[in-house]
Amino acid sequence: MPELPEVTVIAEDVRSLAGGREVTRAAISRDDVSNAGVADFGEKLVGKTLEGTGRRGKIITLDFGDVVGLVHLVISGRVLRLPGWREPDKIHTAVVEFGGEEPLVLAFTRLWLGYFDLYDPDGVEGHPLIERLGPDPFSEDFTVEYLRGIFSRKAAIKGLLLDQSMIAGLGNIYVDEVLFEAGVHPTRKANTLTETEIEAIHRASRDILSRAIELRGTTFDSYHDAFGETGKFQHQLKVFTHAGEPCPVCGTEITKLRVAGRGTHVCPTCQPL
């Protein structure tokens, strides 16, 4: 699933490609792709100008003025440039054409596992996924004090970091890397963390996510940016996918276990339990 860095990159790509352009055609393949349905999707977007893009957690936001598009790519979704207009199908489930000197067509693919919903700007906060999001790691609300409060629980630290109602945007890849950099074992009970460890998690979250955005995300299989390029952060990963290999810091073999139902990578020496 695209996580915070990948969604940030795609949102910025869409802005660079389509920002300031007017929608000339728009369509979806099935009613369940958007809350607008097949009949109204195009009608609500045609004639609107893309004024900006953003991100809420793992959701791309597209600002069309009096309409906001909310795009969730879920597991394998992508945004692609097409050479010309094509009707949506089971792969390219939402297609939007923008006017200009050279028309631009963007396809939002594999959205049967996600959506391209259309909301009034005032209604965005009521979206069922957005209304439950915790603070963004780059927001002013994401503080050491905030982490200290949510880490007062007895739950495993990895499970809390994956919970989007606690922190928006973190996923399995980056949580493993954050905990490794902070020297915290993923099964540690959150309420056992020291002040130094909490500060380390806070610092590592912003550091790793920032570097991943700079390297345009992490690609293992399906993720590509809107220009069709892969990310490069996979070459910087220290523990994720490296089970059985020596830790880059101490040489201990990296192990894989399951925490919060997710495959989890840990160095037993650098992250003592």
LINUR-V559458 format. One record per pair of residues at least 12 apart in sequence whose ideal C-beta (glycine too) atoms are under 7 Angstrom apart, sorted by the first residue. I is the first residue (numbers start at 1). J is the second residue. D is the distance in Angstrom with one decimal. If there is no record, write none. Layout:
i: [I:I]
j: [J:J]
d: [D:D]
This chain:
i: [1:1:1:2:2:2:3:3:3:3:3:3:4:4:4:4:4:5:5:5:5:5:6:6:6:7:7:7:8:8:9:9:9:9:10:10:10:10:11:11:11:11:13:13:13:14:14:14:14:14:15:15:17:17:18:18:18:18:19:19:20:20:21:21:21:21:21:21:22:22:22:22:22:23:23:23:23:23:23:24:24:24:24:24:25:25:25:25:26:26:26:26:26:27:27:27:27:27:28:28:28:28:28:29:29:29:29:30:33:33:33:33:33:34:34:34:34:35:35:36:44:44:45:45:45:48:48:48:49:49:50:50:50:51:51:51:56:56:56:57:57:57:57:58:58:59:59:59:59:66:66:67:68:68:68:69:69:70:70:70:71:71:72:72:73:74:74:75:76:76:77:77:77:77:77:77:78:78:78:78:79:79:79:80:80:80:81:81:81:82:82:84:85:85:90:91:91:92:92:93:93:93:93:94:94:94:95:132:133:133:133:134:134:134:134:134:135:135:136:136:137:137:137:137:137:137:138:144:144:144:147:147:147:148:150:151:151:151:151:152:153:153:154:154:155:156:156:156:156:156:156:157:157:157:157:157:157:158:158:158:158:158:158:159:159:160:161:161:162:162:162:172:173:173:174:174:174:176:176:176:176:177:177:177:177:177:178:178:178:178:179:180:180:180:180:180:181:181:182:182:182:182:183:183:183:184:184:184:185:185:185:185:186:186:186:187:187:188:211:211:212:215:215:215:215:216:216:216:217:217:218:218:218:219:219:220:239:239:239:239:240:242:242:243:243:243:247:247:247:249:250:250:250:252:252:252:254:254:255]
j: [74:75:171:58:73:223:58:169:170:171:173:174:58:137:169:170:209:209:212:213:217:233:217:223:231:55:58:60:55:213:213:216:217:225:60:79:225:226:53:54:55:60:225:226:227:53:62:79:106:226:52:53:104:226:50:98:104:106:50:52:49:50:49:50:98:99:100:104:47:48:49:98:99:45:46:47:48:96:98:46:97:98:99:103:42:46:85:97:41:42:45:46:96:41:42:87:88:95:41:88:93:94:116:88:89:90:93:93:93:94:111:115:116:115:116:117:118:117:118:118:67:118:64:67:96:64:65:67:64:65:62:64:98:63:64:65:130:133:168:133:164:168:169:72:169:71:72:129:130:120:121:118:119:121:124:116:118:117:119:127:108:116:114:115:114:113:114:113:110:222:108:109:110:111:113:114:109:110:222:224:106:108:226:106:107:109:105:106:226:105:107:105:97:105:112:109:110:107:109:108:109:111:112:108:111:116:107:165:164:165:168:164:165:166:167:168:167:168:168:169:167:169:170:205:206:209:206:198:199:202:198:201:202:198:166:190:191:193:198:191:190:191:189:191:190:186:187:188:189:259:260:179:184:186:188:190:193:175:179:186:259:260:264:259:260:190:175:178:175:260:262:262:218:240:208:209:212:239:240:264:265:208:237:238:239:240:201:204:205:208:271:238:239:267:270:271:204:208:197:200:201:204:200:270:271:197:201:271:266:271:272:273:259:264:266:259:273:273:233:236:233:231:232:233:236:229:231:232:231:233:231:233:234:231:234:234:254:265:266:267:265:254:265:255:256:265:267:269:270:270:267:269:270:267:268:269:266:267:268]
d: [6.3:5.2:6.0:6.5:5.2:5.9:6.3:6.5:6.8:3.7:6.2:5.8:6.7:7.0:3.2:6.6:5.7:5.9:3.7:4.6:4.8:6.9:3.9:5.5:6.7:5.2:5.3:5.8:5.4:5.3:6.5:5.0:5.1:5.3:6.2:5.4:6.2:5.7:4.4:6.1:5.0:4.8:5.3:3.4:6.3:5.1:6.9:6.2:6.8:5.9:6.4:4.2:6.0:6.2:4.9:4.8:5.8:6.5:5.7:6.7:6.6:6.9:6.8:5.8:3.7:6.1:5.2:6.5:6.6:7.0:4.9:6.6:5.0:4.7:5.4:6.7:5.2:6.0:6.0:6.7:5.0:6.7:4.4:7.0:6.7:6.6:6.1:4.1:6.1:4.4:4.1:6.0:4.6:6.5:5.2:6.6:5.2:5.7:4.8:5.5:6.2:4.8:6.6:3.8:5.7:6.4:4.5:7.0:5.0:5.8:5.3:6.2:5.9:6.1:4.9:5.6:6.3:4.6:6.6:4.6:5.7:5.2:6.5:6.7:6.7:3.9:6.0:5.9:6.8:6.5:6.3:6.0:7.0:4.6:6.7:5.7:5.2:6.3:6.9:4.8:5.7:3.6:4.9:6.9:5.9:6.8:5.2:6.4:6.6:7.0:6.8:5.5:5.0:5.4:5.3:6.1:5.9:4.6:6.2:6.0:6.1:5.1:4.2:5.5:5.4:4.1:3.9:5.4:5.1:4.3:6.8:6.2:4.9:5.9:6.9:5.2:4.8:6.8:6.8:5.9:5.8:5.7:4.7:7.0:4.7:5.9:6.9:6.3:6.7:4.2:5.3:6.2:5.4:5.5:7.0:5.6:6.5:4.0:5.4:6.6:6.8:4.1:6.2:4.1:5.8:4.5:5.0:4.9:5.8:6.8:4.2:6.6:5.2:4.6:5.0:5.4:6.5:6.6:5.1:6.2:6.2:6.2:6.9:5.0:5.9:5.8:6.7:6.0:5.5:5.0:5.2:6.5:5.6:5.6:5.2:4.0:6.5:5.6:6.1:5.5:5.2:6.0:5.1:5.5:5.8:6.6:5.1:6.9:6.7:5.8:6.3:6.9:6.1:6.3:5.1:4.8:6.8:5.8:6.6:3.7:4.6:5.4:6.3:6.9:3.7:5.4:4.6:7.0:5.8:5.7:6.9:4.9:5.7:5.2:5.9:6.3:6.8:5.6:4.6:6.1:5.0:5.2:6.2:6.4:6.6:5.9:6.2:4.6:5.2:5.6:6.5:5.6:4.7:6.4:6.6:6.3:4.0:6.4:6.3:3.8:4.6:4.7:6.5:5.8:5.9:5.4:6.5:6.0:6.2:4.3:6.4:4.4:4.7:5.1:5.9:5.6:6.4:6.7:6.9:6.7:4.3:6.2:4.1:4.2:6.7:6.9:4.7:6.1:3.3:6.1:5.1:4.4:4.8:4.4:5.9:6.4:5.4:4.1:6.5:6.2:5.1:4.9:6.3:6.3:3.7:5.8:4.1:6.7:6.0:5.4:6.7:4.8:5.7:5.5:5.9:4.1:6.9:5.5:6.2]
